[in-house]
Amino acid sequence: MDPVTDNRAPEPLTDYAQRLTHRVRAIDRRRPLLWDLPFTGFWVTAALIDYTGGGWRNNAHQLDVPGWLLLTLSLGLSVPLLWRRTHPGAALAVMAPFALANSWTGAALQAALLQLVLVYHLALRRPLRDLWWATALVIGPVLLSAFRHGEGTWDQQIGSHLMSITVAVLIGVTVRTRRTYTEALEDRARRLEIERDQQAQLATAAERARIAREMHDIIGHNLSVITGLADGGRYAAAKSPERATQALDAIATTSRQALTELRRLLDVLREEEKQQADLTPQPGLTDLDPLLDGVRSAGLPVTTTTHGSPSLPPGRQLTVYRVIQEALTNTLKHGGPDATARIELSYEERAAVTVTITDTGTGSATDGTSRGGRGLPGMRERTALYGGTLEAGPRPHPEQGWRVRLRLPEESPQ
């Protein structure tokens, strides 16, 4: 099975052990004394048992060490373990005089080996350069014992202790490396989760902006057409009932088209129908004729001129369609009663296209101050998706009216 696609759930026992470990670590971080006190108490008890039970005599170089001194050495070599995690260096320094006294008197208490626990914590929590002086503190009493009591060879005593220190350091470094690696993985997982949420938010915002543009284009255009038809039908109702009936029929057709497009667009918001909504075709160049027929029926004469043969992908077709729709909608709204419109489409190679929409409107908006709203920003956003340019503004003097020019460059080779 491919390990990349293997999404099997962990074994129940492993999952339980991981959750238990995380819970124990969380408790330990909040209340470290719940673990430090029992740990220190265990080794203090072991040191006192070694003293009171006489077990220390099996390794001692001198058997006439006073009892009070043995008790002091036992406590001095075990109690500092309480600070092994917070101040391992200081705890080892506190142990050092007791370790020297232990070697000088010849008591050779086994509690001196607890220094290795502090060496382990130094390797786990402190810079590795601190291990040099820590090694000196641990080896010093060994050298003193060998010099004063002279049992065994130097290489045996020093070599065995160096080996013990090396093992403690290696264990500490291994645990430290593992902990650092785990923390790095957890941090990376958190950052990836944050990045995923941010990407989802950006995608949601982009989708909302796209839906807002589509709804603006659909509702704005169709309502403008309906308004024009209604005004014409009202004027014709008294003189020509047949023309009024035709206007009502056109209003009904335009309304149905608007409702169809809105339903198609709002389906995107339904998660359970998302796949079906994504497959629904968007308007393209084949829908230009019905669009122009609706605008003409609303009272705006429109002429078109086409150069070349259209061969645009669906996304570019939608951009061309929406820009023409928005330009004609603005003319219907602001062009005045005698306005006319002209559309010139020039298709070039590799899906390049130039579209120019001009009108002869005389409305107040032809000065460029009130046309746009959300329409012009929406057209510019659509154009920017394909690296194109959009120019919109009044026609040069002495001509009157408004001009919108869309230019989409050639597609980049894949």
C-alpha positions as CSV (number, residue, x, y, z in Angstrom):
1,M,0.0,0.0,0.0
2,D,1.2,3.5,-0.8
3,P,2.4,5.1,2.4
4,V,1.4,8.5,1.2
5,T,-2.2,7.5,0.8
6,D,-2.4,5.2,3.8
7,N,-4.7,7.0,6.2
8,R,-5.3,4.2,8.6
9,A,-6.2,5.2,12.2
10,P,-3.7,4.4,14.9
11,E,-4.1,1.2,17.0
12,P,-6.4,1.7,20.0
13,L,-3.6,0.8,22.5
14,T,-1.2,3.2,20.8
15,D,-3.7,6.0,20.7
16,Y,-4.5,5.4,24.3
17,A,-0.8,5.5,25.3
18,Q,-0.3,8.8,23.4
19,R,-3.3,10.4,25.0
20,L,-2.2,9.2,28.4
21,T,1.4,10.5,27.8
22,H,0.1,13.9,26.7
23,R,-2.2,14.1,29.8
24,V,0.7,13.2,32.2
25,R,3.0,15.7,30.6
26,A,0.3,18.4,30.8
27,I,-0.1,17.7,34.5
28,D,3.6,17.7,35.0
29,R,4.0,21.1,33.3
30,R,1.3,22.6,35.6
31,R,2.4,21.0,38.8
32,P,6.0,19.8,38.6
33,L,6.3,19.1,42.3
34,L,3.8,16.2,41.9
35,W,6.6,14.3,40.2
36,D,9.7,16.0,41.6
37,L,8.8,15.3,45.3
38,P,8.2,11.5,44.9
39,F,11.3,11.2,42.7
40,T,13.5,13.0,45.2
41,G,11.9,11.3,48.1
42,F,12.6,7.9,46.6
43,W,16.4,8.5,46.3
44,V,16.6,10.2,49.7
45,T,15.0,7.1,51.2
46,A,17.4,4.9,49.3
47,A,20.4,6.9,50.5
48,L,19.1,6.7,54.1
49,I,18.6,3.0,53.9
50,D,22.1,2.6,52.6
51,Y,23.3,4.5,55.7
52,T,21.1,3.0,58.3
53,G,21.3,-0.6,56.9
54,G,25.1,-0.5,56.8
55,G,25.2,-1.2,53.1
56,W,27.7,1.5,52.6
57,R,30.3,-0.6,54.5
58,N,30.6,-3.0,51.4
59,N,32.3,-0.3,49.3
60,A,33.8,2.0,52.0
61,H,37.5,2.6,52.2
62,Q,37.2,3.7,55.8
63,L,34.7,2.2,58.2
64,D,35.2,4.6,61.2
65,V,33.3,7.5,59.6
66,P,31.1,9.2,62.2
67,G,27.4,8.6,61.9
68,W,26.4,12.3,61.8
69,L,28.8,12.8,58.8
70,L,27.3,9.8,57.0
71,L,23.8,11.2,57.5
72,T,24.9,14.6,56.3
73,L,26.6,13.2,53.2
74,S,23.6,11.0,52.4
75,L,21.2,14.0,52.5
76,G,23.7,16.3,50.7
77,L,24.0,13.9,47.8
78,S,20.3,13.2,47.4
79,V,18.2,16.2,48.4
80,P,19.5,18.5,45.6
81,L,17.8,16.2,43.1
82,L,14.6,18.3,43.9
83,W,16.0,21.1,41.7
84,R,17.4,18.8,39.0
85,R,15.0,20.1,36.3
86,T,14.9,23.8,37.2
87,H,18.5,24.4,38.2
88,P,20.6,21.3,37.3
89,G,23.9,23.2,37.3
90,A,23.3,24.7,40.7
91,A,22.2,21.4,42.2
92,L,25.4,19.7,40.9
93,A,27.5,22.5,42.4
94,V,25.8,22.0,45.7
95,M,26.5,18.3,45.5
96,A,30.2,18.8,44.7
97,P,31.5,19.6,48.3
98,F,29.6,16.5,49.7
99,A,31.1,14.4,46.9
100,L,34.6,15.6,47.8
101,A,34.0,14.9,51.5
102,N,32.6,11.5,50.6
103,S,35.9,10.7,48.7
104,W,38.2,12.2,51.3
105,T,36.7,10.4,54.3
106,G,36.6,7.1,52.4
107,A,32.9,6.5,53.1
108,A,32.3,5.9,49.3
109,L,28.5,6.3,49.6
110,Q,26.6,5.0,46.5
111,A,24.5,8.2,46.7
112,A,27.4,9.9,44.9
113,L,26.3,8.2,41.7
114,L,23.2,10.5,41.8
115,Q,25.4,13.1,40.2
116,L,24.9,11.3,36.9
117,V,21.2,12.2,37.1
118,L,22.2,15.9,37.1
119,V,24.6,15.3,34.3
120,Y,21.7,13.8,32.3
121,H,19.5,16.9,33.0
122,L,22.4,19.2,32.0
123,A,22.7,17.5,28.7
124,L,18.9,17.6,28.3
125,R,18.4,21.3,29.2
126,R,21.6,23.3,29.0
127,P,24.1,24.1,26.3
128,L,26.6,21.2,25.8
129,R,29.5,23.5,26.7
130,D,28.3,23.2,30.3
131,L,29.2,19.5,30.3
132,W,33.0,20.3,30.6
133,W,32.8,21.8,34.0
134,A,30.1,19.3,35.0
135,T,32.4,16.4,34.1
136,A,35.2,18.1,36.1
137,L,32.9,18.3,39.2
138,V,32.1,14.6,38.9
139,I,35.6,13.3,38.1
140,G,37.3,15.4,40.8
141,P,36.1,13.3,43.7
142,V,37.1,10.2,41.8
143,L,40.7,11.5,41.4
144,L,40.8,12.5,45.0
145,S,39.7,9.0,46.1
146,A,42.2,7.3,43.9
147,F,45.0,9.6,45.1
148,R,44.1,9.2,48.8
149,H,43.1,5.6,49.1
150,G,44.8,4.1,46.0
151,E,42.5,1.1,45.5
152,G,42.4,-0.1,41.9
153,T,44.2,1.4,38.9
154,W,43.7,4.9,37.7
155,D,42.5,3.9,34.3
156,Q,39.9,1.5,35.8
157,Q,38.4,4.1,38.2
158,I,38.5,7.1,35.9
159,G,37.6,5.1,32.8
160,S,34.5,3.6,34.4
161,H,33.3,6.9,35.6
162,L,33.9,8.6,32.3
163,M,31.9,5.8,30.6
164,S,29.1,6.4,33.0
165,I,29.2,10.1,32.3
166,T,29.2,9.5,28.6
167,V,26.2,7.2,28.8
168,A,24.3,9.8,30.8
169,V,25.2,12.5,28.3
170,L,24.2,10.4,25.3
171,I,20.8,9.6,26.9
172,G,20.2,13.2,27.6
173,V,21.2,14.3,24.1
174,T,19.1,11.6,22.5
175,V,16.0,12.6,24.6
176,R,16.7,16.3,23.8
177,T,17.0,15.6,20.1
178,R,13.8,13.6,20.1
179,R,12.0,16.3,22.1
180,T,13.2,19.1,19.8
181,Y,12.2,17.1,16.7
182,T,8.7,16.4,18.1
183,E,8.3,20.1,19.0
184,A,9.3,21.1,15.5
185,L,6.8,18.7,14.0
186,E,4.0,20.0,16.3
187,D,5.0,23.6,15.5
188,R,4.9,22.8,11.7
189,A,1.5,21.1,12.1
190,R,0.2,24.2,13.9
191,R,1.6,26.5,11.2
192,L,0.2,24.3,8.5
193,E,-3.2,24.3,10.2
194,I,-3.1,28.1,10.5
195,E,-2.1,28.4,6.8
196,R,-4.8,26.0,5.8
197,D,-7.4,28.1,7.7
198,Q,-6.0,31.3,6.1
199,Q,-6.2,29.7,2.6
200,A,-9.7,28.7,3.3
201,Q,-10.6,32.2,4.4
202,L,-9.0,33.7,1.3
203,A,-10.8,31.2,-0.9
204,T,-14.1,32.0,0.8
205,A,-13.5,35.8,0.3
206,A,-12.5,35.3,-3.3
207,E,-15.6,33.2,-3.9
208,R,-17.8,35.8,-2.2
209,A,-16.3,38.5,-4.4
210,R,-16.9,36.4,-7.5
211,I,-20.5,35.7,-6.5
212,A,-21.0,39.4,-5.7
213,R,-19.7,40.3,-9.2
214,E,-21.9,37.8,-10.9
215,M,-25.0,38.9,-8.9
216,H,-24.3,42.5,-9.7
217,D,-24.0,41.8,-13.4
218,I,-27.1,39.6,-13.5
219,I,-29.4,41.7,-11.4
220,G,-28.1,45.1,-12.6
221,H,-28.4,44.2,-16.3
222,N,-31.8,42.5,-16.2
223,L,-33.4,45.1,-13.9
224,S,-32.2,47.8,-16.3
225,V,-33.8,45.9,-19.2
226,I,-37.0,45.3,-17.3
227,T,-37.1,49.0,-16.3
228,G,-36.7,50.1,-19.9
229,L,-39.4,47.7,-21.1
230,A,-41.8,48.8,-18.3
231,D,-41.3,52.5,-19.2
232,G,-41.9,51.8,-22.9
233,G,-44.9,49.6,-22.1
234,R,-46.4,52.3,-20.0
235,Y,-46.1,54.9,-22.8
236,A,-47.5,52.5,-25.4
237,A,-50.4,51.2,-23.2
238,A,-52.7,54.1,-24.1
239,K,-51.9,54.2,-27.9
240,S,-50.9,50.7,-28.8
241,P,-52.1,47.9,-26.6
242,E,-50.2,45.4,-28.8
243,R,-46.9,47.1,-28.1
244,A,-47.7,47.1,-24.4
245,T,-48.4,43.3,-24.6
246,Q,-45.1,42.8,-26.3
247,A,-43.3,44.7,-23.6
248,L,-44.9,42.6,-20.9
249,D,-43.9,39.4,-22.7
250,A,-40.3,40.7,-23.0
251,I,-40.4,41.6,-19.2
252,A,-41.5,38.1,-18.4
253,T,-38.8,36.5,-20.6
254,T,-36.1,38.7,-19.1
255,S,-37.3,38.0,-15.6
256,R,-37.2,34.2,-16.2
257,Q,-33.7,34.5,-17.6
258,A,-32.6,36.4,-14.5
259,L,-34.1,33.9,-12.2
260,T,-32.5,31.1,-14.1
261,E,-29.0,32.7,-13.8
262,L,-29.6,33.5,-10.1
263,R,-30.6,29.9,-9.3
264,R,-27.5,28.7,-11.2
265,L,-25.3,31.0,-9.3
266,L,-26.8,30.4,-5.8
267,D,-26.3,26.7,-6.3
268,V,-22.6,27.3,-5.6
269,L,-23.5,28.1,-2.0
270,R,-25.0,24.7,-1.4
271,E,-22.3,22.2,-0.3
272,E,-24.3,19.1,-1.2
273,E,-24.8,20.4,-4.8
274,K,-21.4,21.9,-5.3
275,Q,-20.2,19.4,-7.8
276,Q,-23.4,19.9,-9.9
277,A,-23.1,23.7,-9.6
278,D,-19.5,23.7,-10.8
279,L,-20.5,21.8,-13.9
280,T,-23.2,24.3,-14.8
281,P,-22.0,26.4,-17.8
282,Q,-21.5,30.1,-17.5
283,P,-22.6,32.6,-20.2
284,G,-20.3,32.8,-23.2
285,L,-20.1,34.2,-26.7
286,T,-23.0,32.2,-27.9
287,D,-25.2,34.0,-25.4
288,L,-24.4,37.5,-26.8
289,D,-27.2,37.4,-29.3
290,P,-30.0,36.9,-26.7
291,L,-28.3,39.6,-24.6
292,L,-28.3,42.1,-27.4
293,D,-31.9,41.2,-28.3
294,G,-33.0,41.9,-24.7
295,V,-31.2,45.3,-24.8
296,R,-32.7,46.2,-28.1
297,S,-36.2,45.3,-26.9
298,A,-35.6,47.6,-23.9
299,G,-35.2,50.5,-26.4
300,L,-31.4,50.7,-26.9
301,P,-30.3,50.2,-30.5
302,V,-27.1,48.2,-30.7
303,T,-24.9,47.4,-33.7
304,T,-22.0,44.9,-33.7
305,T,-18.9,44.5,-35.9
306,T,-16.8,41.3,-35.6
307,H,-13.3,40.8,-37.0
308,G,-11.7,37.4,-37.0
309,S,-13.1,34.1,-35.7
310,P,-13.7,33.6,-32.0
311,S,-11.7,30.8,-30.4
312,L,-11.7,31.8,-26.7
313,P,-11.7,29.4,-23.7
314,P,-14.8,29.6,-21.4
315,G,-13.2,31.9,-18.8
316,R,-12.3,34.5,-21.4
317,Q,-15.7,34.2,-23.0
318,L,-17.4,34.9,-19.6
319,T,-15.1,38.0,-19.2
320,V,-16.1,39.4,-22.6
321,Y,-19.7,38.7,-22.0
322,R,-19.8,40.4,-18.6
323,V,-17.9,43.4,-19.8
324,I,-20.3,43.9,-22.7
325,Q,-23.3,43.3,-20.4
326,E,-22.1,45.9,-17.8
327,A,-21.3,48.5,-20.5
328,L,-24.8,48.1,-22.1
329,T,-26.4,48.2,-18.7
330,N,-24.7,51.5,-17.9
331,T,-25.9,52.9,-21.2
332,L,-29.4,51.8,-20.4
333,K,-29.2,53.5,-17.0
334,H,-27.4,56.7,-17.9
335,G,-27.3,57.1,-21.7
336,G,-30.6,59.0,-22.1
337,P,-33.6,58.3,-24.3
338,D,-31.9,58.7,-27.7
339,A,-28.7,56.8,-26.9
340,T,-27.3,54.2,-29.3
341,A,-24.5,51.7,-28.7
342,R,-21.9,50.0,-31.0
343,I,-19.8,46.9,-30.2
344,E,-16.7,46.0,-32.1
345,L,-15.0,42.7,-31.4
346,S,-11.6,41.8,-32.8
347,Y,-10.4,38.2,-32.3
348,E,-6.7,37.4,-32.8
349,E,-4.5,34.4,-32.4
350,R,-4.0,32.5,-29.2
351,A,-7.2,33.7,-27.6
352,A,-6.3,37.4,-27.7
353,V,-9.3,39.7,-28.1
354,T,-10.1,43.4,-28.2
355,V,-13.6,44.6,-27.4
356,T,-14.8,48.2,-27.8
357,I,-18.2,49.4,-26.6
358,T,-19.2,52.9,-27.4
359,D,-22.4,54.8,-26.9
360,T,-23.9,58.2,-27.8
361,G,-25.5,58.8,-24.5
362,T,-26.2,62.3,-23.2
363,G,-27.1,61.5,-19.6
364,S,-25.5,63.1,-16.6
365,A,-23.3,60.1,-16.0
366,T,-21.4,60.5,-19.3
367,D,-18.9,62.8,-17.5
368,G,-17.5,59.8,-15.8
369,T,-18.5,60.8,-12.2
370,S,-21.3,58.5,-11.5
371,R,-20.9,55.5,-13.8
372,G,-19.4,52.4,-12.2
373,G,-20.5,51.8,-8.7
374,R,-19.5,48.1,-8.4
375,G,-19.6,47.6,-12.1
376,L,-16.3,49.1,-13.2
377,P,-14.3,47.5,-10.3
378,G,-15.9,44.2,-11.2
379,M,-14.9,44.5,-14.8
380,R,-11.3,45.5,-13.9
381,E,-11.1,42.4,-11.6
382,R,-12.2,40.1,-14.4
383,T,-9.8,41.7,-16.8
384,A,-6.9,41.4,-14.3
385,L,-7.4,37.6,-14.1
386,Y,-6.0,37.3,-17.6
387,G,-3.5,40.1,-17.5
388,G,-5.6,42.4,-19.7
389,T,-6.4,46.1,-19.6
390,L,-9.7,47.9,-19.3
391,E,-10.3,51.5,-20.2
392,A,-13.5,53.2,-19.4
393,G,-14.4,56.9,-19.8
394,P,-16.0,59.7,-21.9
395,R,-15.3,59.7,-25.6
396,P,-12.9,62.5,-26.8
397,H,-14.3,65.9,-27.7
398,P,-16.3,66.7,-29.8
399,E,-17.9,63.2,-29.7
400,Q,-20.3,62.6,-26.9
401,G,-21.0,59.4,-25.0
402,W,-19.0,56.8,-23.2
403,R,-16.4,54.2,-24.4
404,V,-15.3,51.0,-22.8
405,R,-12.3,49.2,-24.3
406,L,-11.3,45.7,-23.2
407,R,-8.0,44.1,-24.2
408,L,-7.1,40.5,-23.3
409,P,-3.5,39.5,-24.4
410,E,-2.5,36.2,-25.9
411,E,-2.5,33.2,-23.6
412,S,0.8,32.1,-22.2
413,P,2.0,28.7,-23.6
414,Q,1.6,25.9,-21.0
